[in-house]
Structure formats: structure tokens, C-alpha cells
Amino acid sequence: MSNLIELQIIEAIKKLLTFNVNEILEKWNFFLPLVEISKYSGSSTIVPVITLSSCEQTEKERIIKIDSYSMTISFSIPETSDSELYCYAYSNAFDKALSLDKTLGGIAECATITNRKYNPPKKPNCGMEWELVISLRITVEAMQ
């Protein structure tokens, strides 16, 4: 049954990215490539990589039977004059979308952003990519 919850978490995050985040991005007054979950890549979309793993529980979480997961969502953003701005925009849009649905549609007890990294290319102006990495901690009521 636990594999099912992991799949539900990943699907909820994908939905949050492709619907809620894109809805927020579309309301802003400048062009940002939309988030898409597929193998397609191009200048009109950003395809993030989502990684989920279990993580150490606090003593309280063990006692009240709460499972915890860590997740990273990595956005690779092609280098342009607006790449840094795009990193901040995606981070802000994801933060807003998550704040409206901390339970991921009722799947989790709570999903919280624990870290954000904005990584510029190692060599500026050589066509490498910027990277935004958002780290989450997700807690879920343990299955019996």
C-alpha cells in the first residue's frame, strides 16, 4: 500500500505544477515558458525532474505514525538574459500554488518547502543552463 501513496504524492505534485503553477504564470504580464510533464522539450516549456524519497522521521512523527518524504523538483532553464528572473518566477509561482494546497488535495498532512537553490551556469554566457532546485518535506498519515 505504501507504493500507492508515493505515486499519489508524485501525481499531486505534477498536477500542482501543470495546472496551479501554470495558472499563476499565465496571470503575470510577461512571457514565461509553461511547466509540462512529458518528454517534450523546447523553448515554450520547462520540464522539471521530480525526485521522491523517504526521509527520517522525528520522534513525534514515529509516535503518532506519520510517514515523511523528501522531494526535489529541479528546473533546468536555458540561459538567456531572463534566466535568473525565470528561476525566481518559477520558485514564487510554486510557493504560491503550494500555499493554496498544503495537503496536496488531501493526500498529505502537510507539504512544506525546506530549501530553494538558484544555480547559475558554471561559465556565464556560454549557453549552459540555470537550475532551480526546490526541496520539499511531505508528511503523510501512516498506512496501517
Backbone as a ProteinNet text record, in pm:
[ID]
protein_1_A
[PRIMARY]
MSNLIELQIIEAIKKLLTFNVNEILEKWNFFLPLVEISKYSGSSTIVPVITLSSCEQTEKERIIKIDSYSMTISFSIPETSDSELYCYAYSNAFDKALSLDKTLGGIAECATITNRKYNPPKKPNCGMEWELVISLRITVEAMQ
[TERTIARY]
81.5	0	85.6	209.5	291	334.6	356.2	391.1	280.6	159.5	45.7	54	91.1	97.9	208.7	320.4	427.5	381.2	310.6	256.4	154.9	72.9	-25.5	42.9	149.6	223.8	282.1	346.8	408	301.9	190.3	82.5	25.3	12.3	-38.5	57.2	186.5	285.4	282.5	271.5	261.8	140.3	28.5	-93.1	-72.5	-10.2	18	103.7	204.1	293.3	223.4	154.4	98.5	-30.4	-104	-227.8	-211.5	-185.7	-183.7	-68.7	52.6	168	149.6	109.4	88.9	-20	-124.2	-231.6	-176.8	-92.2	-30	61.6	143.4	235.9	161	48.3	-28.2	-89.4	-109.9	-168.6	-68	61.9	163.3	178.7	229.9	234.3	357.8	429.9	542.9	546.8	610.3	614.2	707.3	655.4	734.9	697.7	794.2	759.1	677.8	572.5	487.5	554.7	511.2	563.3	486.2	558.6	495.9	563.3	484.4	539.2	531	639.1	644.7	789.7	811.6	946.6	977.5	876.1	895	980.5	1065.9	1137.8	1150.5	1140.4	1150.5	1149	1154.4	1161.6	1029.7	920	790.4	750.8	832.4	800.4	925.1	901.1	1003.7	956.5	1044.3	1009.9	1093.2	1032.1	1108.1	1130.1	1231.8	1260.4	1215.6	1131.6	1076.5	1136.9	1194.3	1254.9	1195.2	1148.2	1086.1	1163.4	1186.2	1248	1192.8	1197.7	1154.2	1264	1226.1	1327.8	1306.5	1402.4	1399.1	1281.7	1215.1	1101.8	1149.9	1076.9	1103.5	1044.5	1082	1027.5	875.6	827.6	682.4	612.3	671	610.9	605	708.2	706.4	592.9	577.2	476.6	335.4	309.5	173.1	155.6	254.4	250.2	229.2	326.1	327.6	451.9	434.3	547.2	594.3	725.1	776.5	858.9	849.3	917.1	988.2	1097.6	1161.8	1149.5	1132.2	1114.2	1197.2	1255.9	1320.9	1256.1	1238.4	1187.2	1293.4	1352.5	1462.3	1416.5	1434.4	1401.4	1531.8	1553.6	1667.4	1617.3	1676.3	1628.4	1739	1713.7	1815.9	1863	1990.8	2049.5	2004.9	1942.1	1903.7	1925.6	1893.7	1907.3	1805.1	1697.8	1593.6	1598.4	1699.1	1703.9	1694.6	1768.1	1764.8	1624.4	1562.4	1425.8	1330.5	1346.9	1263.2	1276	1397.9	1417.8	1335	1343.3	1268.2	1117.3	1076.6	933.9	877.8	948.3	900.4	896.7	997.1	1001.4	883.5	858.3	748.3	613	595.8	469	445.1	550.2	533.5	499.4	566	537.9	391.9	342.2	201.8	105.6	133.2	45.5	42.6	158.7	164.1	94.7	106.8	41.7	-110.8	-164.3	-309	-354.1	-258.6	-293.3	-181.2	-161.7	-54.4	-74.5	-197.9	-224.8	-223.4	-188.6	-182.1	-312.3	-421.3	-552.2	-598.6	-550.1	-591	-504.8	-403	-315	-218.8	-168.1	-65.5	-122.2	-53.8	-84.9	-36.7	86.5	144.7	263.2	273.1	388.6	449.7	578.6	647.4	776.1	800.6	927.6	1035.5	1142.5	1251.3	1373.9	1387.2	1505.5	1481.1	1547.5	1549	1693.2	1736.6	1871.1	1857.6	1927.1	1931.8	2075.9	2097.6	2233	2256.3	2342.7	2376.5	2468.5	2485.6	2579.1	2720.3	2798.6	2937.2	3019.3	2990.6	3055.7	2946.7	2939.3	2835.8	2850.3	2738.3	2730.3	2791.8	2777.6	2829.1	2720.9	2594.8	2485.1	2450	2507.1	2471.8	2340.2	2288.5	2157.4	2167.1	2067.9	2044.8	1968.5	1974.2	1897.5	1831.7	1704.7	1629.8	1597.4	1634.3	1603.5	1520.4	1397.9	1308.6	1301.2	1329.4	1322	1198.7	1129.4	1007.3	1019.4	945.7	924.8	775.4	736.5	594.8	566.7	465	425.7	289.3	274.7	153.2	117.5	-10.7	-55.9	-17.5	49.2	97.6	-17.5	2.7	-96.8	-79	-185.5	-180	-183
-120.2	0	126.3	118.1	239.4	290	199.5	245.4	330.6	298.5	375.2	520.4	541.7	678.4	757.1	692.1	761.4	806.3	718.4	753.9	867.4	863.6	970.2	1104.3	1103	1226.5	1282	1196.9	1242.8	1297	1227.9	1275.8	1408.5	1424.2	1550.8	1666	1641.2	1745.3	1777.9	1676.2	1700.6	1787.3	1757.9	1837.2	1980.7	1994.3	2127.3	2207.9	2142.6	2210.6	2246	2149.7	2171.6	2252.2	2252.2	2330	2457.1	2440.5	2556.3	2652.5	2599	2685.5	2753.6	2678	2738.3	2845.1	2822.8	2922.2	3052.9	3041.6	3160	3228.9	3150.6	3207.7	3281.9	3227.1	3288.6	3422.8	3444.8	3570.2	3685.3	3652.6	3756	3820.7	3939.9	4019.8	4000.6	3891.7	3867	3718.3	3687.8	3550.4	3465.2	3353.5	3250.4	3117.5	3034.6	2901.9	2826.6	2757.5	2684.9	2555	2504.4	2379.4	2265	2165.1	2049	1923.7	1820.4	1692.6	1596.6	1587	1498	1485.7	1417	1405.3	1518.9	1600.1	1712.2	1818.4	1879.6	1996.7	2095.7	2218.6	2324.1	2457.6	2564.5	2697.6	2741.5	2672.4	2714.1	2639.1	2543.5	2468.7	2442.9	2417	2374.5	2240.2	2140.4	2007.1	1979	1989.1	1965.3	1816.1	1786.4	1649.8	1640.7	1541.9	1523.8	1398.8	1412.5	1300.4	1290.7	1171.7	1149.2	1041.7	1062.7	958.4	970.1	858.5	865.4	935.4	995.1	1063.2	1030.6	1069.9	1039.2	1109.2	1034.4	1089	1147.9	1245.8	1296.2	1195.7	1206.3	1117.1	1132	1254.6	1279	1210.2	1218.7	1154.9	1003.7	943.3	798.9	761.2	841.1	811.3	821.8	927.5	945	883.2	803.5	726.6	813.4	902.1	987.7	950.5	920.5	895	1027.7	1038.2	1161.4	1130.7	1221.6	1208.8	1338.9	1326.2	1445.7	1439.4	1554.3	1563.3	1678.3	1659.1	1770.6	1785.6	1908.8	1943.5	2031.9	1983.4	2055.1	2109.7	2238.4	2306	2344.4	2298	2342.6	2448.7	2565.9	2681.1	2726.9	2719	2760.2	2902.9	2925.1	3056	3160.1	3262.5	3381.5	3500.5	3617.5	3735.7	3733.3	3651.5	3645	3518.9	3435.8	3307.2	3321	3415.1	3433.4	3475	3565.9	3607.8	3489.3	3401.1	3281	3192.4	3175	3094.4	3148	3278.5	3339.4	3331.4	3345.7	3339.3	3199.4	3095.3	2958.6	2926.9	2970.1	2947.4	3015.8	3140	3215.2	3154.2	3115.7	3056.1	2923.5	2842.2	2715.5	2740.1	2836	2870.4	2912.2	2996.4	3041.2	2924.4	2839.2	2724.9	2630	2603.5	2513.9	2574.6	2704.9	2768	2757.8	2742.5	2725.4	2581	2486.5	2344.9	2269.5	2297.4	2235	2084.9	2034.8	1892.1	1814.9	1879.1	1816.3	1743.6	1816.3	1758.8	1656.5	1665	1573.6	1449.2	1435.4	1317.6	1325.6	1444.2	1463	1538.7	1524	1606.7	1748.9	1757.6	1888.5	1874.2	1964.8	1974.1	2112	2114.5	2239.1	2251.5	2369.8	2396	2409.3	2331.5	2336.8	2409.5	2418.1	2483.2	2519.2	2623.5	2663.1	2694.3	2641.9	2673	2730.2	2839	2902.3	2888.5	2801	2773.1	2833.2	2933.2	2987.5	2890.6	2908.4	2823.1	2839.3	2733.3	2740.6	2841.9	2852.9	2952.4	3040.2	3165.9	3255.4	3278.2	3299.7	3335.8	3232.3	3106.3	3002.7	2900.3	2937.5	2851.1	2740.2	2741.5	2640.9	2681.7	2596.1	2622.3	2671.4	2749.7	2782.8	2665.3	2651.2	2545	2598.8	2566.3	2594.5	2460.2	2441.9	2318.7	2355.7	2304.4	2326.7	2196.3	2203.2	2085.8	2096.5	1984.2	1978.5	1870.4	1888.4	1782.4	1759.7	1633.3	1598.2	1494.2	1520.4	1423.9	1367.5	1235.9	1162.8	1070.7	1060.6	968.2	826.9	754.6	619.8	524.2	437.4	334.5	219.4	166.2	54.2	-78
0	0	0	56.6	65.6	-71.6	-168.3	-302.5	-361.2	-326.7	-376	-328.5	-204.1	-151.7	-221.4	-250.6	-322.2	-460.6	-529.7	-661.8	-650.3	-546.8	-526.7	-500	-422.8	-395	-524.5	-602.8	-728.1	-823.4	-835.8	-923.9	-875.1	-743.7	-688.6	-718.4	-708.8	-740	-888.5	-972.8	-1117.5	-1149.4	-1086.1	-1107.2	-1058.2	-942.7	-888.6	-986.2	-1044	-1138	-1268.5	-1327.6	-1462	-1462.7	-1353.8	-1350.5	-1267.8	-1138.5	-1049	-1078.9	-1095.3	-1123	-1258.3	-1359.5	-1491.8	-1490	-1412.1	-1399.8	-1341	-1240.9	-1180	-1280.8	-1352.5	-1451.3	-1562	-1605.8	-1714.3	-1673.8	-1543.8	-1496.4	-1495.5	-1499.9	-1496.1	-1632.8	-1636.7	-1758.8	-1845.8	-1827.8	-1916.9	-1952.3	-2063.9	-2113.1	-2028.8	-1983.8	-1917.3	-1980.1	-2016	-2066.4	-1959.9	-2001.1	-1907.3	-1864.3	-1749.2	-1696.6	-1761.4	-1808.4	-1870.8	-1816.9	-1798.5	-1753.4	-1871.6	-1945.2	-2061.5	-2104.8	-2213.8	-2268	-2365.9	-2396.6	-2488.6	-2422.6	-2500.3	-2450.7	-2564.9	-2530.7	-2629.7	-2559	-2635.5	-2574.6	-2512.2	-2544.4	-2491.2	-2364.8	-2320.1	-2198.8	-2114.5	-1987.4	-1893.7	-1838.5	-1840.8	-1792.3	-1666.8	-1548.8	-1426.1	-1401.3	-1323.5	-1279.8	-1134.4	-1105.3	-970.9	-909.6	-789.9	-719.5	-579.8	-543.8	-412.8	-339	-209.7	-126.7	14.5	87.4	226.7	305.4	416.4	497.5	644.7	723.2	865.7	932.8	1019.7	1093.9	1227	1273.7	1407.7	1507.1	1631.3	1734.3	1743.4	1736.3	1741.2	1624.2	1503.8	1385.9	1402.5	1464.3	1488.2	1583	1688.8	1790.8	1733	1655.6	1603	1463.8	1423.4	1298.5	1174.7	1154.1	1035.9	954	826.6	736.9	679.8	653.8	595.2	471	377.2	248.4	216.3	144.3	90.4	-61.1	-119.6	-264.1	-314.9	-432.2	-500.3	-637.3	-674.4	-806.6	-869.8	-979.7	-1045.6	-1179.5	-1198.2	-1322.6	-1391.9	-1513.4	-1593.7	-1689.7	-1681.3	-1757.9	-1852.3	-1983.6	-2081	-2054.2	-2075.1	-2046.3	-2148.6	-2096.4	-2173.5	-2080.7	-2129.1	-2043	-1928.6	-1941.4	-1838.6	-1753	-1768.2	-1697.7	-1546.3	-1490.7	-1345.9	-1301.6	-1375.4	-1346.7	-1353.3	-1453.1	-1465.4	-1341.8	-1292.1	-1171.2	-1054.9	-1034	-924	-948.5	-1073	-1106.1	-1081.8	-1127.4	-1103.9	-955.4	-882.5	-738.8	-670.1	-706.4	-646.5	-683.1	-808.5	-852	-781	-765.3	-694.2	-548.1	-485.6	-345.9	-328.8	-419.8	-412.3	-431.6	-529.5	-556.5	-436.8	-377	-262.4	-141	-123.7	-8	-16	-136.3	-153.3	-135.7	-134.3	-121	-50.3	77.4	156.8	174.6	155.9	174.3	43	-65.7	-197.9	-231	-213.7	-245	-143	-20.9	85.1	97.4	16.7	21	139.3	166.1	269.4	388.9	500	616.4	590.1	536.6	508.7	413.4	319.4	230.1	250.8	277	309.6	229.6	177.3	109.6	216.8	202.4	300.9	248.6	115.9	60.7	-85.6	-129.8	-271.3	-308.1	-421.7	-471.6	-611.8	-634.3	-765.8	-814.8	-910.2	-957.1	-1095.1	-1105	-1237.3	-1310.9	-1440.5	-1514.7	-1459.4	-1466.6	-1417.2	-1496.2	-1626	-1711.2	-1771.3	-1731	-1784.5	-1935.3	-1998.9	-2141.4	-2235.6	-2201.6	-2292.5	-2328.2	-2305.8	-2346.8	-2248.8	-2130.8	-2030.1	-1964	-1877.5	-1817.8	-1673.8	-1635.5	-1496.5	-1437.4	-1305.5	-1241.4	-1115.1	-1100.9	-978.9	-916.8	-790.2	-719	-596.4	-593	-479.6	-401	-271.2	-183.6	-95.7	-81	-0.3	105.1	212	311.8	315.7	296.3	288.8	396.7	479.5	580.9	546.2	571.5	536.1	652.4	682.2	785	743.2	833.8	801.3	776.3	676.3	646.3	746.3	795.3	891.7	821.8
[MASK]
++++++++++++++++++++++++++++++++++++++++++++++++++++++++++++++++++++++++++++++++++++++++++++++++++++++++++++++++++++++++++++++++++++++++++++++++

